[in-house]
Amino acid sequence: MTQKIKLPEKPGDFDYCFVQDGQSAPSPNKLHVVPFGNVLEAEPNNAPAEATKTDAPLPLAFNGIVEQAGDVDFFRFTAKAGQAFDVRCVARGVRSPLDPVLTIHKADGAQIADNDDAGGPDSQVRWAAPADGEYLVAVRDHLARVGRTTSIASSSSGRAEPVARDPEFARNSQERNAVAVPRGNRFATLLRVARGDFGGDVTLAAPELPAGVTIANDVIAGNVNEAVAVFEAAPDAPPAAKLVPVAGQSAKDPAITGGFLQTLDLVYGPPNNTVYYRQSVERMALR
C-alpha cells in the first residue's frame, strides 16, 4: 500500500504508523528526516570506479540499499580543503538489519578514514578534507550480509554547540534517567556536556521547571565534562510531571548554545544484552 505523509519540519527521527480503513498498524515505521539534498545510488556502485557521482555541494544525504551479500555502496563527491564534516550512517536507527561499516576514500580509492560502531551500531566519523578535490564515501555490512532496508550516509558540516545529557548511572538500566524531586527536598544528578568544535566553560540552565522547583548547578569547567545539578522542590510545590528543556551555553561566546539529548535503551536481548530498540529524547523527564 502507498500513502502520502507530511514530514515534520524539524530534522530527526520519528515514528509513523500506516492507517487504512480507520485502523492503525500496531507498530510504527522508523523514519529519518534530514535537511540535506538527496543523492540516490545508481547500481552498479560496488567499486570506486563505479561510484555514484554528484557535483552538488555538501552537506548531502547519500541513500542506498545493501541488497546482496557483499554489496558495497560507493558515492563520489567534491569537498574543499579544511572543510570538516560529521559523516554518519543511519541503518539500525531506522530498524535496518544492516551492521554498517563507514569508510572515506581519496578519489583513487585509497582509504583515509573509517569507523565501525562509534557510539552504537550505526557508524559515524568526523572527517576533514585534506585538499580540494573528489572523495568517496562507502557503506557496507560488517559481515557482508544483506540489509534491504534503505540506509543513509549523511554528512553535515562541523558544529559548535554544547549538548547536555544524564550520564548512564548503571549499565543496561534506566535507573535515574528521570529526575524525581520530593516536596521539601532535593534530588542530585550528574549532567554531562559534549562540546562540538569549541572549548571552555559551559553554563547549564533549565528555564521551564514546574512551579516550586529550582535548579542549582556549577559551571562545567573547560577541563571537565560533568557537573552536579541539584533540583529542589518547595514544601508547597504542587505535584507535577514535565518534559523540561535543558540549555547549554558557552561562557566565552553566548552565541554557542545547545540543548539536551538523552538516548534511552528500551529493549535488550541476546547476545550480550544487545540493544534492539532505543529512543532519543530532547527534554529531561522531571516530576
Summary of the structure (lengths in Angstrom):
residues: 287
radius of gyration: 21.7
end to end distance: 42.0
largest distance: 69.9
contacts: 813
relative contact order: 0.13
helix: 2%
strand: 51%
